[in-house]
Amino acid sequence: MDSVVLELCYDGCWETLEDGRMEYVNGKNRAFLVGKNYLFDQLLARVYDVLQINPNEYNITMKTTLRSSNTLYRVCALPMDIFDDEMVRVVLHMASDVANFGCIPIFITTSPRVPSGGIEPHVDTETSFRANMSGPDNKEEVFPRTISLQQYYSPIHDNYDNIDDDGVTLQDVGATVFSITTSLEQRYSPYHNNDFRDNDDFHAETEGDNVCAEPSNNMRGTHFNNDGDDGGAGPSNVPSFQHEDECEDNTPVNNRGNRPIPAMVRSRRRIDPLTSLAPTLPSNMVAPSFISSCDSDDISVGKLFAEKNEFILQLRKVAFRDKFDFKIARSTTTRFEAHCSSESCKWHIRATRCSNEENVPCVVRRVDNVHTCHNEVLFAGRHQVRSRVVGHIIADKYIQDKRIYTPNDIRADMQQEYGVQLTYQQAYRAREVGLEIVRGNPAESYNLLPKYSHVLTAANEGTVTHIEQDGDGNFLYYFVALGSSIKGFMQYIRPVIVVDGTHLKGLYRGSMFMATCLDGNNQLYPLAIGIMDSENNDAWEWFMMKLHGVIGDRSELVIISDRCTAIRRAVLKVFQNATHGVCFYHVKGNIKSQFRMSKVLWDQFEPAFINAAKAYGHEEFKRQLEGLWMIHSGAADYLENNVGTCNWARSQFEGRRYNILTTNIAESVNSFMREPRKFSVTHLVDHFRKTLQQWFYDRKIMAESMSTRLTTWVDEIVTERRTIAERMIVRPVSPHRFQVIGGGLKEGLVDLQKKTCSCRVFQLDQLVCAHAIAACLTHRVDYINLCLDFYTTEWLAMAYAQPVEPVGDVADWEVPDEIQEMQVYPPVEAPPPDRRKERRIPLAGEDVNRRTVRCGRCHELGHNRKRCKNPIASNRS
């Protein structure tokens, strides 16, 4: 039979709003299937069956509404009663047209039937029943059961036992139980759950779980024990239920209709998966102190888990959070049972699988969710205090890539939030589990690279990625350059690239290579990154070849690096038309480490070297170099003949370096990637993509909001130079050439047509100097037009015009079969067993803040007692 989906709304009531409309409030909802040809009686029986309401005890009223263009289904002018076959046909017709009408709601209100014959239900505290474990032939011992306040009532969706063929019914039990809740302000609802220690048959439950089955007409009625009181076995403070118009003040009632709570209804059906298991306490009762209930939002009857281990992990998390411990009573491939570690506690849980086949979920069949113990077992045994459990609890802390959450932070949070003391080793292992949950397994991350690269290139036009493997499929190199960066660099960024490498801190170590530029606003503009198994000649040559394939080779291109011979060799081999430069800061460090100058001598040599490196004019450079020869001839000879002045001095460089004299911009990339360098390889690359995504968005908005023609950084420089230029004297030499003097600067000869000046600032930086500005002001020339277009806000906005697109969730990736089958294994070299180092080893000659040593003998700084050579004055007279 063809079916349609209806929305079943229950446990609510209708209220009239101020504007006269009616609204269904405080209700719950679930979906269910009915046949397209159902009549009224069939629909009514189906609702009784889905909600597990006994028709002998309750009346059901069904209503529906029509949704207008500006209201919801639950708010309407007047709800329509569903009372005959014609109205059912209308509802099912609308439900079959989902595109126009959506999911049609059926609003349910219930009212109890008055028991016939004047039979008055009562509370019975001693019960016994027989649970059916595996079938009618499997007889088990009938055991007594005390129904106390922690066992709570619900006429709908009770967690019922499967009643065996011997006919154990509610008449045999004869019990009416009160509702308990952890919130005293919660209203009574006839839809709350009733938990019992049942052992129902798995196969019977499986059949009962099919919500798409036809409604059953063989619903078991409610039977009451008519034998009166059983001798006062129950607690004296438990009130008896009376007739609706004879309820005493201490009788729990339904606050919506002032109706007394009816007697417990037993059924062969199990609890509904969508219903909460939290017990309910009437407003005139207080729960005993020895009763506690754990939060069942994570584990409830009917909830599905992909596998048993996932269910056990979730159970351990609930136990850890709610501070109780449990023991596993039975664990097989198809069944799992556990109970509280306290022998006196009645908490119990059971989950099953219908077969051993794969993709068959594990279903929670029963939860006795109330603890009668003191919940002190966790601190005594700490069985649930496991690194894997704690790791899943803290995993959300690592969602933000830059979040630093150390093992000591984990220990402090666990102590404060859960009262559990962890050792440092437990916290460290929990941290590794949490990181793996959020950032992926390091080994599996390499295998994810081909799929990630395919999705990345599909989402970002012009993106280039390469993966290099050895003959056995092990990872060697990876290269990625986003299309947005490539397009911006080729047209709107100064052609100066700084390359550098840094070590990775993940499980498999390796190295990360970077190619970075500066935009017109002096901001970092990453161009490409590479992930290598190690830093060597072959790796740098491979990286340069892939970078050459992206940007090509041109004469104005400049590549700057430290004095690494592998980088220099690769640049000269691959980029034959480009010019290679050296970072003068690294050269300074090499001098300091090799020549071991005294502090006094170094304080003289260092500023002279920096001035020589930054000098624009040839004469200024020669003067500074002569000073270096006078201070330390050996170091000066090293700079001039070994390193070569054309590699580190701006004035002697063959190309145009602009203001980029060091590799600081690459070091800045290393700095903001400091924490991500611990990530797995795919997560590391995606962090690089996410960073560029944010940068491109923010900087494009910033560039478009600039009110000046030049970028903010350049405008400040030009404004400062104009202040100096206004005090200068300009004398024309020719229509385009001017002599400029004064302003506290050396005399300059400016050629506005060739864009040159004798100070060489104009031609080397392609930015107007103070002399050129003075000439422009005198002859009314717009000096901003003489600046390079790279420095304008228009080109800055164009450099970030193409946004960086996200790659989406892994589950939504569409990958071809040939890429899906591609396998990339981790690097061959196994990770060392020691703890991974996180602090960088200082370079040769690098200034390091070391601890100052004070001598214990002479009390002077710089040496200890053992190396002290200072004479000590005698105290003798």
Buried (B, 14 or more C-beta within 10 A) or exposed (E): EEBBEBBBBBBBBBEEEEEEBBBBEEBBBBEBBBBEEBBBEBBBBBBBBBBBBBBBBBEBEBBBBBBEEEBEBBBBEEBBEBEEEEBBBBBBEBBBEEEEBEBBBBBBBBEBEEBEEEEBBBBBBBBEBBBBBEEEEEEEEEEEBEBBBBBBBBBBBBBBBBBBEEEBBBBBBBBBBBBBBBEEEBBBBBBBBBBBBBBBBBEBBEEBBEBEEBBBEEBBEBBBBEEEEBEEEBEEEBBBBBEBEEBEEEBBBBEBEEBBBBBBBBBBBBBBBBBBBBBBBBBEBEBEEEBBBBBBEEBBBBBEBEBBEEBBBBBBBBBBBBBBBBBEEEEEEBBBBBBBBBEEBBBBBBBBBBEEEEEEBBBBBBBBBBBBBBBEBBEEEBBBBBBBBBBBBBBEBBEEBEEEBEBEBBBEBBEEEBEBEBEEEBBBBBBEBBBBBBBBBBBEBBBBBBBBBBBBBBBBEBBBBBBBBEEEEBBBBBBBBBBBBBBBBBEBBBBBBBBBBBBBBBBBBBBBBBBBBBBBBBBBBBBBBBBBBBBEEBBBBBBBBBBBEBBEEEEEBBBBBBBBEBBBBBBEEBBEEBBBBBBBBBBBBBBBEBBEBEEEBBEBBBEBBBBBBBBBBEEBBBBBBEBBBEBBEEBBEBBBEEBEBBBBBBBBBEBBBBBBBBBBBBBBBBEBBBBBBBBBBBBBBBBBBBBBBEBBEEBBEBBEEBEBBBBBBBBEBBEEBBEBBEEBEBEEEEEBBBBBBBBEBEBBBBBBEEBBBBBBBBBBBBBBBBBBBBBBBBEEBEBBEBBBBBBBBBBBBBBBBBEBBBBEEEEEBEBEEEEEEBEBBBBEEEBEEEEEEEEEEEBEBBEEEEEEEEBEBBEEEEBEEEEBEEEEEEEEE
